[in-house]
């Protein structure tokens, strides 16, 4: 149950952080205006809150593992919303990162 909850929280955090950064990007780089930037900032704040809900209490471990989720999620977001097409090196790098997430977060540890 903790693993499923942890994965769900990672996915929610990625949605909030990547979505928030994308909204800021749209507001500034694509000149859509300050409402987009403000919405992005609010989404980034939600990301910060979601990250604290992870079952593991180690900040460094959570943020290190989340980095891999962020990498893979960013590529997926770019594909879905911006028409980005990752090459084999992007995909290989993301896969390596996700293996790292699994090792960092879900490898058995002595209690």
VEXTOR-280962 format. One record per residue: x, y, z of N, C-alpha, C in turn. Coordinates in nm, 4 decimals. Layout:
N
<node n_u="X" n_v="Y" n_w="Z" ca_u="X" ca_v="Y" ca_w="Z" c_u="X" c_v="Y" c_w="Z"/>
...
//
This chain:
111
<node n_u="0.0819" n_v="-0.1197" n_w="0.0000" ca_u="0.0000" ca_v="0.0000" ca_w="0.0000" c_u="0.0863" c_v="0.1261" c_w="0.0000"/>
<node n_u="0.1935" n_v="0.1275" n_w="0.0794" ca_u="0.2807" ca_v="0.2447" ca_w="0.0816" c_u="0.3446" c_v="0.2695" c_w="-0.0538"/>
<node n_u="0.3803" n_v="0.1633" n_w="-0.1266" ca_u="0.4418" ca_v="0.1804" ca_w="-0.2584" c_u="0.3415" c_v="0.2423" c_w="-0.3554"/>
<node n_u="0.2201" n_v="0.1933" n_w="-0.3574" ca_u="0.1175" ca_v="0.2490" ca_w="-0.4466" c_u="0.0898" c_v="0.3953" c_w="-0.4116"/>
<node n_u="0.0818" n_v="0.4245" n_w="-0.2828" ca_u="0.0586" ca_v="0.5637" ca_w="-0.2394" c_u="0.1756" c_v="0.6516" c_w="-0.2812"/>
<node n_u="0.2960" n_v="0.6022" n_w="-0.2620" ca_u="0.4150" ca_v="0.6776" ca_w="-0.2976" c_u="0.4186" c_v="0.7078" c_w="-0.4478"/>
<node n_u="0.3889" n_v="0.6090" n_w="-0.5304" ca_u="0.3889" ca_v="0.6291" ca_w="-0.6754" c_u="0.2818" c_v="0.7308" c_w="-0.7147"/>
<node n_u="0.1638" n_v="0.7185" n_w="-0.6555" ca_u="0.0566" ca_v="0.8141" ca_w="-0.6853" c_u="0.0968" c_v="0.9562" c_w="-0.6466"/>
<node n_u="0.1618" n_v="0.9696" n_w="-0.5318" ca_u="0.2069" ca_v="1.1023" ca_w="-0.4894" c_u="0.3157" c_v="1.1570" c_w="-0.5813"/>
<node n_u="0.4060" n_v="1.0709" n_w="-0.6262" ca_u="0.5074" ca_v="1.1153" ca_w="-0.7223" c_u="0.4415" c_v="1.1649" c_w="-0.8505"/>
<node n_u="0.3418" n_v="1.0926" n_w="-0.8989" ca_u="0.2740" ca_v="1.1337" ca_w="-1.0221" c_u="0.1983" c_v="1.2648" c_w="-1.0035"/>
<node n_u="0.1326" n_v="1.2804" n_w="-0.8892" ca_u="0.0629" ca_v="1.4056" ca_w="-0.8594" c_u="0.1619" c_v="1.5213" c_w="-0.8472"/>
<node n_u="0.2741" n_v="1.4971" n_w="-0.7807" ca_u="0.3769" ca_v="1.6006" ca_w="-0.7679" c_u="0.4296" c_v="1.6417" c_w="-0.9050"/>
<node n_u="0.4518" n_v="1.5431" n_w="-0.9918" ca_u="0.5013" ca_v="1.5737" ca_w="-1.1262" c_u="0.3999" c_v="1.6565" c_w="-1.2036"/>
<node n_u="0.2742" n_v="1.6198" n_w="-1.1943" ca_u="0.1705" ca_v="1.6953" ca_w="-1.2624" c_u="0.1698" c_v="1.8409" c_w="-1.2145"/>
<node n_u="0.1786" n_v="1.8598" n_w="-1.0831" ca_u="0.1770" ca_v="1.9952" ca_w="-1.0274" c_u="0.3031" c_v="2.0735" c_w="-1.0640"/>
<node n_u="0.4203" n_v="2.0105" n_w="-1.0530" ca_u="0.5437" ca_v="2.0847" ca_w="-1.0796" c_u="0.5635" c_v="2.1109" c_w="-1.2289"/>
<node n_u="0.5511" n_v="2.0074" n_w="-1.3087" ca_u="0.5731" ca_v="2.0249" ca_w="-1.4520" c_u="0.4635" c_v="2.1141" c_w="-1.5099"/>
<node n_u="0.3417" n_v="2.0919" n_w="-1.4669" ca_u="0.2325" ca_v="2.1784" ca_w="-1.5122" c_u="0.2531" c_v="2.3224" c_w="-1.4711"/>
<node n_u="0.2987" n_v="2.3433" n_w="-1.3488" ca_u="0.3244" ca_v="2.4797" ca_w="-1.3018" c_u="0.4359" c_v="2.5469" c_w="-1.3803"/>
<node n_u="0.5428" n_v="2.4743" n_w="-1.4034" ca_u="0.6534" ca_v="2.5309" ca_w="-1.4810" c_u="0.6092" c_v="2.5605" c_w="-1.6239"/>
<node n_u="0.5266" n_v="2.4709" n_w="-1.6815" ca_u="0.4762" ca_v="2.4920" ca_w="-1.8168" c_u="0.3871" c_v="2.6160" c_w="-1.8233"/>
<node n_u="0.3040" n_v="2.6354" n_w="-1.7214" ca_u="0.2184" ca_v="2.7545" ca_w="-1.7180" c_u="0.3023" c_v="2.8825" c_w="-1.7110"/>
<node n_u="0.4062" n_v="2.8825" n_w="-1.6289" ca_u="0.4945" ca_v="2.9992" ca_w="-1.6218" c_u="0.5611" c_v="3.0209" c_w="-1.7577"/>
<node n_u="0.6081" n_v="2.9135" n_w="-1.8183" ca_u="0.6705" ca_v="2.9212" ca_w="-1.9518" c_u="0.5729" c_v="2.9845" c_w="-2.0521"/>
<node n_u="0.4490" n_v="2.9357" n_w="-2.0496" ca_u="0.3493" ca_v="2.9900" ca_w="-2.1420" c_u="0.3233" c_v="3.1379" c_w="-2.1148"/>
<node n_u="0.3151" n_v="3.1737" n_w="-1.9894" ca_u="0.2895" ca_v="3.3127" ca_w="-1.9536" c_u="0.4007" c_v="3.4065" c_w="-1.9965"/>
<node n_u="0.5265" n_v="3.3623" n_w="-1.9813" ca_u="0.6409" ca_v="3.4486" ca_w="-2.0106" c_u="0.6890" c_v="3.4301" c_w="-2.1542"/>
<node n_u="0.7288" n_v="3.3091" n_w="-2.1893" ca_u="0.7902" ca_v="3.2853" ca_w="-2.3203" c_u="0.6912" c_v="3.2933" c_w="-2.4354"/>
<node n_u="0.5684" n_v="3.2491" n_w="-2.4101" ca_u="0.4670" ca_v="3.2522" ca_w="-2.5160" c_u="0.3751" c_v="3.3738" c_w="-2.5034"/>
<node n_u="0.4091" n_v="3.4609" n_w="-2.4108" ca_u="0.3415" ca_v="3.5897" ca_w="-2.3904" c_u="0.1904" c_v="3.5760" c_w="-2.3711"/>
<node n_u="0.1532" n_v="3.4799" n_w="-2.2888" ca_u="0.0105" ca_v="3.4620" ca_w="-2.2600" c_u="-0.0347" c_v="3.5448" c_w="-2.1401"/>
<node n_u="0.0597" n_v="3.6044" n_w="-2.0691" ca_u="0.0233" ca_v="3.6988" ca_w="-1.9647" c_u="0.0413" c_v="3.6475" c_w="-1.8225"/>
<node n_u="0.0244" n_v="3.7430" n_w="-1.7316" ca_u="0.0478" ca_v="3.7167" ca_w="-1.5895" c_u="-0.0496" c_v="3.6185" c_w="-1.5277"/>
<node n_u="-0.1740" n_v="3.6087" n_w="-1.5727" ca_u="-0.2611" ca_v="3.5059" ca_w="-1.5125" c_u="-0.2027" c_v="3.3648" c_w="-1.5275"/>
<node n_u="-0.1376" n_v="3.3369" n_w="-1.6384" ca_u="-0.0731" ca_v="3.2070" ca_w="-1.6581" c_u="0.0419" c_v="3.1896" c_w="-1.5594"/>
<node n_u="0.1185" n_v="3.2955" n_w="-1.5384" ca_u="0.2321" ca_v="3.2893" ca_w="-1.4455" c_u="0.1821" c_v="3.2668" c_w="-1.3040"/>
<node n_u="0.0780" n_v="3.3365" n_w="-1.2652" ca_u="0.0219" ca_v="3.3208" ca_w="-1.1302" c_u="-0.0341" c_v="3.1795" c_w="-1.1114"/>
<node n_u="-0.1037" n_v="3.1295" n_w="-1.2118" ca_u="-0.1550" ca_v="2.9920" ca_w="-1.2033" c_u="-0.0397" c_v="2.8932" c_w="-1.1915"/>
<node n_u="0.0682" n_v="2.9174" n_w="-1.2648" ca_u="0.1862" ca_v="2.8321" ca_w="-1.2559" c_u="0.2485" c_v="2.8355" c_w="-1.1176"/>
<node n_u="0.2578" n_v="2.9543" n_w="-1.0602" ca_u="0.3145" ca_v="2.9672" ca_w="-0.9258" c_u="0.2294" c_v="2.8918" c_w="-0.8234"/>
<node n_u="0.0976" n_v="2.9002" n_w="-0.8377" ca_u="0.0081" ca_v="2.8271" ca_w="-0.7464" c_u="0.0279" c_v="2.6765" c_w="-0.7617"/>
<node n_u="0.0421" n_v="2.6306" n_w="-0.8841" ca_u="0.0647" ca_v="2.4880" ca_w="-0.9079" c_u="0.1983" c_v="2.4428" c_w="-0.8495"/>
<node n_u="0.2990" n_v="2.5268" n_w="-0.8607" ca_u="0.4291" ca_v="2.4927" ca_w="-0.8024" c_u="0.4208" c_v="2.4845" c_w="-0.6497"/>
<node n_u="0.3385" n_v="2.5684" n_w="-0.5892" ca_u="0.3182" ca_v="2.5601" ca_w="-0.4440" c_u="0.2507" c_v="2.4279" c_w="-0.4069"/>
<node n_u="0.1552" n_v="2.3845" n_w="-0.4879" ca_u="0.0894" ca_v="2.2559" ca_w="-0.4640" c_u="0.1915" c_v="2.1431" c_w="-0.4703"/>
<node n_u="0.2820" n_v="2.1498" n_w="-0.5684" ca_u="0.3890" ca_v="2.0496" ca_w="-0.5772" c_u="0.4646" c_v="2.0411" c_w="-0.4440"/>
<node n_u="0.5018" n_v="2.1548" n_w="-0.3885" ca_u="0.5761" ca_v="2.1551" ca_w="-0.2626" c_u="0.4989" c_v="2.0879" c_w="-0.1506"/>
<node n_u="0.3700" n_v="2.1069" n_w="-0.1472" ca_u="0.2873" ca_v="2.0422" ca_w="-0.0444" c_u="0.2751" c_v="1.8923" c_w="-0.0680"/>
<node n_u="0.2534" n_v="1.8536" n_w="-0.1917" ca_u="0.2371" ca_v="1.7111" ca_w="-0.2234" c_u="0.3627" c_v="1.6322" c_w="-0.1869"/>
<node n_u="0.4778" n_v="1.6910" n_w="-0.2121" ca_u="0.6036" ca_v="1.6208" ca_w="-0.1817" c_u="0.6146" c_v="1.5853" c_w="-0.0338"/>
<node n_u="0.5550" n_v="1.6651" n_w="0.0524" ca_u="0.5637" ca_v="1.6371" ca_w="0.1971" c_u="0.4765" c_v="1.5205" c_w="0.2403"/>
<node n_u="0.3883" n_v="1.4731" n_w="0.1542" ca_u="0.2954" ca_v="1.3662" ca_w="0.1900" c_u="0.3517" c_v="1.2258" c_w="0.1667"/>
<node n_u="0.4719" n_v="1.2162" n_w="0.1133" ca_u="0.5331" ca_v="1.0850" ca_w="0.0895" c_u="0.5457" c_v="1.0077" c_w="0.2208"/>
<node n_u="0.5249" n_v="0.8753" n_w="0.2175" ca_u="0.5355" ca_v="0.7957" ca_w="0.3401" c_u="0.6771" c_v="0.7934" c_w="0.3998"/>
<node n_u="0.7784" n_v="0.8019" n_w="0.3157" ca_u="0.9170" ca_v="0.8046" ca_w="0.3636" c_u="0.9459" c_v="0.9427" c_w="0.4209"/>
<node n_u="1.0108" n_v="0.9481" n_w="0.5349" ca_u="1.0344" ca_v="1.0755" ca_w="0.6033" c_u="1.1676" c_v="1.1413" c_w="0.5672"/>
<node n_u="1.2426" n_v="1.0852" n_w="0.4738" ca_u="1.3745" ca_v="1.1375" ca_w="0.4400" c_u="1.3668" c_v="1.2322" c_w="0.3214"/>
<node n_u="1.3803" n_v="1.3618" n_w="0.3495" ca_u="1.3698" ca_v="1.4659" ca_w="0.2468" c_u="1.4645" c_v="1.4401" c_w="0.1299"/>
<node n_u="1.5903" n_v="1.4116" n_w="0.1601" ca_u="1.6893" ca_v="1.3905" ca_w="0.0544" c_u="1.6531" c_v="1.2745" c_w="-0.0359"/>
<node n_u="1.6061" n_v="1.1668" n_w="0.0218" ca_u="1.5676" ca_v="1.0490" ca_w="-0.0572" c_u="1.4477" c_v="1.0819" c_w="-0.1465"/>
<node n_u="1.3484" n_v="1.1478" n_w="-0.0906" ca_u="1.2284" ca_v="1.1815" ca_w="-0.1672" c_u="1.2637" c_v="1.2703" c_w="-0.2858"/>
<node n_u="1.3393" n_v="1.3766" n_w="-0.2603" ca_u="1.3710" ca_v="1.4695" ca_w="-0.3687" c_u="1.4655" c_v="1.4082" c_w="-0.4706"/>
<node n_u="1.5575" n_v="1.3250" n_w="-0.4268" ca_u="1.6478" ca_v="1.2575" ca_w="-0.5214" c_u="1.5688" c_v="1.1651" c_w="-0.6125"/>
<node n_u="1.4805" n_v="1.0859" n_w="-0.5541" ca_u="1.3999" ca_v="0.9940" ca_w="-0.6349" c_u="1.3043" c_v="1.0715" c_w="-0.7243"/>
<node n_u="1.2455" n_v="1.1775" n_w="-0.6723" ca_u="1.1517" ca_v="1.2555" ca_w="-0.7518" c_u="1.2191" c_v="1.3126" c_w="-0.8774"/>
<node n_u="1.3474" n_v="1.3387" n_w="-0.8693" ca_u="1.4193" ca_v="1.3892" ca_w="-0.9859" c_u="1.4018" c_v="1.2990" c_w="-1.1073"/>
<node n_u="1.4038" n_v="1.1689" n_w="-1.0862" ca_u="1.3834" ca_v="1.0751" ca_w="-1.1963" c_u="1.2425" c_v="1.0811" c_w="-1.2516"/>
<node n_u="1.1450" n_v="1.0977" n_w="-1.1629" ca_u="1.0062" ca_v="1.1123" ca_w="-1.2049" c_u="0.9909" c_v="1.2405" c_w="-1.2861"/>
<node n_u="1.0555" n_v="1.3461" n_w="-1.2393" ca_u="1.0494" ca_v="1.4750" ca_w="-1.3086" c_u="1.1058" c_v="1.4638" c_w="-1.4500"/>
<node n_u="1.2163" n_v="1.3950" n_w="-1.4644" ca_u="1.2788" ca_v="1.3798" ca_w="-1.5962" c_u="1.1858" c_v="1.3069" c_w="-1.6921"/>
<node n_u="1.1372" n_v="1.1907" n_w="-1.6522" ca_u="1.0480" ca_v="1.1134" ca_w="-1.7392" c_u="0.9168" c_v="1.1891" c_w="-1.7637"/>
<node n_u="0.8649" n_v="1.2505" n_w="-1.6595" ca_u="0.7401" ca_v="1.3254" ca_w="-1.6731" c_u="0.7532" c_v="1.4458" c_w="-1.7643"/>
<node n_u="0.8663" n_v="1.5119" n_w="-1.7597" ca_u="0.8882" ca_v="1.6281" ca_w="-1.8461" c_u="0.8892" c_v="1.5878" c_w="-1.9929"/>
<node n_u="0.9531" n_v="1.4759" n_w="-2.0226" ca_u="0.9521" ca_v="1.4275" ca_w="-2.1606" c_u="0.8100" c_v="1.3918" c_w="-2.2040"/>
<node n_u="0.7357" n_v="1.3253" n_w="-2.1165" ca_u="0.5974" ca_v="1.2882" ca_w="-2.1485" c_u="0.5113" c_v="1.4132" c_w="-2.1675"/>
<node n_u="0.5293" n_v="1.5120" n_w="-2.0810" ca_u="0.4525" ca_v="1.6373" ca_w="-2.0920" c_u="0.4823" c_v="1.7045" c_w="-2.2258"/>
<node n_u="0.6088" n_v="1.7116" n_w="-2.2619" ca_u="0.6467" ca_v="1.7723" ca_w="-2.3890" c_u="0.5844" c_v="1.7005" c_w="-2.5072"/>
<node n_u="0.5780" n_v="1.5690" n_w="-2.4993" ca_u="0.5152" ca_v="1.4911" ca_w="-2.6065" c_u="0.3652" c_v="1.5217" c_w="-2.6144"/>
<node n_u="0.3003" n_v="1.5256" n_w="-2.4992" ca_u="0.1554" ca_v="1.5415" ca_w="-2.4955" c_u="0.1094" c_v="1.6829" c_w="-2.5308"/>
<node n_u="0.1826" n_v="1.7844" n_w="-2.4850" ca_u="0.1333" ca_v="1.9210" ca_w="-2.5007" c_u="0.2100" c_v="2.0057" c_w="-2.6007"/>
<node n_u="0.3321" n_v="1.9699" n_w="-2.6307" ca_u="0.4123" ca_v="2.0548" ca_w="-2.7187" c_u="0.4587" c_v="1.9863" c_w="-2.8464"/>
<node n_u="0.4156" n_v="1.8636" n_w="-2.8689" ca_u="0.4558" ca_v="1.7938" ca_w="-2.9902" c_u="0.6011" c_v="1.7494" c_w="-2.9927"/>
<node n_u="0.6657" n_v="1.7464" n_w="-2.8774" ca_u="0.8057" ca_v="1.7031" ca_w="-2.8685" c_u="0.8151" c_v="1.5541" c_w="-2.8976"/>
<node n_u="0.9142" n_v="1.5153" n_w="-2.9724" ca_u="0.9385" ca_v="1.3740" ca_w="-3.0019" c_u="1.0757" c_v="1.3356" c_w="-2.9492"/>
<node n_u="1.0796" n_v="1.2633" n_w="-2.8369" ca_u="1.2091" ca_v="1.2247" ca_w="-2.7809" c_u="1.2801" c_v="1.1254" c_w="-2.8717"/>
<node n_u="1.4125" n_v="1.1343" n_w="-2.8714" ca_u="1.4891" ca_v="1.0354" ca_w="-2.9471" c_u="1.5258" c_v="0.9195" c_w="-2.8545"/>
<node n_u="1.5967" n_v="0.8238" n_w="-2.9075" ca_u="1.6289" ca_v="0.7037" ca_w="-2.8291" c_u="1.7141" c_v="0.7360" c_w="-2.7078"/>
<node n_u="1.7938" n_v="0.8408" n_w="-2.7153" ca_u="1.8772" ca_v="0.8782" ca_w="-2.6009" c_u="1.7935" c_v="0.9421" c_w="-2.4903"/>
<node n_u="1.6939" n_v="1.0218" n_w="-2.5286" ca_u="1.6003" ca_v="1.0758" ca_w="-2.4295" c_u="1.5291" c_v="0.9616" c_w="-2.3576"/>
<node n_u="1.4810" n_v="0.8660" n_w="-2.4350" ca_u="1.4067" ca_v="0.7533" ca_w="-2.3774" c_u="1.4961" c_v="0.6655" c_w="-2.2899"/>
<node n_u="1.6181" n_v="0.6404" n_w="-2.3367" ca_u="1.7116" ca_v="0.5598" ca_w="-2.2570" c_u="1.7452" c_v="0.6318" c_w="-2.1267"/>
<node n_u="1.7705" n_v="0.7608" n_w="-2.1348" ca_u="1.8015" ca_v="0.8375" ca_w="-2.0137" c_u="1.6870" c_v="0.8365" c_w="-1.9149"/>
<node n_u="1.5641" n_v="0.8526" n_w="-1.9649" ca_u="1.4473" ca_v="0.8503" ca_w="-1.8767" c_u="1.4307" c_v="0.7127" c_w="-1.8125"/>
<node n_u="1.4531" n_v="0.6075" n_w="-1.8903" ca_u="1.4421" ca_v="0.4714" ca_w="-1.8346" c_u="1.5450" c_v="0.4489" c_w="-1.7241"/>
<node n_u="1.6670" n_v="0.4945" n_w="-1.7468" ca_u="1.7716" ca_v="0.4828" ca_w="-1.6443" c_u="1.7294" c_v="0.5572" c_w="-1.5179"/>
<node n_u="1.6736" n_v="0.6756" n_w="-1.5359" ca_u="1.6287" ca_v="0.7537" ca_w="-1.4205" c_u="1.5193" c_v="0.6820" c_w="-1.3435"/>
<node n_u="1.4261" n_v="0.6205" n_w="-1.4143" ca_u="1.3174" ca_v="0.5499" ca_w="-1.3457" c_u="1.3672" c_v="0.4260" c_w="-1.2722"/>
<node n_u="1.4691" n_v="0.3603" n_w="-1.3257" ca_u="1.5323" ca_v="0.2504" ca_w="-1.2516" c_u="1.5943" c_v="0.3063" c_w="-1.1235"/>
<node n_u="1.6569" n_v="0.4218" n_w="-1.1348" ca_u="1.7138" ca_v="0.4865" ca_w="-1.0164" c_u="1.6089" c_v="0.5179" c_w="-0.9122"/>
<node n_u="1.4929" n_v="0.5649" n_w="-0.9559" ca_u="1.3825" ca_v="0.5913" ca_w="-0.8630" c_u="1.3458" c_v="0.4641" c_w="-0.7879"/>
<node n_u="1.3315" n_v="0.3550" n_w="-0.8618" ca_u="1.2927" ca_v="0.2282" ca_w="-0.7996" c_u="1.3962" c_v="0.1822" c_w="-0.6975"/>
<node n_u="1.5225" n_v="0.1964" n_w="-0.7315" ca_u="1.6286" ca_v="0.1547" ca_w="-0.6390" c_u="1.6284" c_v="0.2438" c_w="-0.5145"/>
<node n_u="1.6224" n_v="0.3745" n_w="-0.5351" ca_u="1.6277" ca_v="0.4674" ca_w="-0.4216" c_u="1.5078" c_v="0.4499" c_w="-0.3294"/>
<node n_u="1.3891" n_v="0.4405" n_w="-0.3870" ca_u="1.2674" ca_v="0.4418" ca_w="-0.3055" c_u="1.2193" c_v="0.3059" c_w="-0.2580"/>
<node n_u="1.2344" n_v="0.2037" n_w="-0.3405" ca_u="1.1614" ca_v="0.0813" ca_w="-0.3127" c_u="1.2491" c_v="-0.0423" c_w="-0.2899"/>
<node n_u="1.3803" n_v="-0.0239" n_w="-0.2882" ca_u="1.4670" ca_v="-0.1371" ca_w="-0.2555" c_u="1.4466" c_v="-0.1733" c_w="-0.1076"/>
<node n_u="1.4513" n_v="-0.3024" n_w="-0.0762" ca_u="1.4336" ca_v="-0.3407" ca_w="0.0651" c_u="1.5488" c_v="-0.2870" c_w="0.1492"/>
<node n_u="1.5140" n_v="-0.2330" n_w="0.2639" ca_u="1.6132" ca_v="-0.1785" ca_w="0.3561" c_u="1.5921" c_v="-0.2402" c_w="0.4935"/>
<node n_u="1.7008" n_v="-0.2570" n_w="0.5667" ca_u="1.6827" ca_v="-0.3049" ca_w="0.7047" c_u="1.6099" c_v="-0.1990" c_w="0.7866"/>
<node n_u="1.5247" n_v="-0.2440" n_w="0.8747" ca_u="1.4475" ca_v="-0.1482" ca_w="0.9559" c_u="1.5142" c_v="-0.1159" c_w="1.0861"/>
//
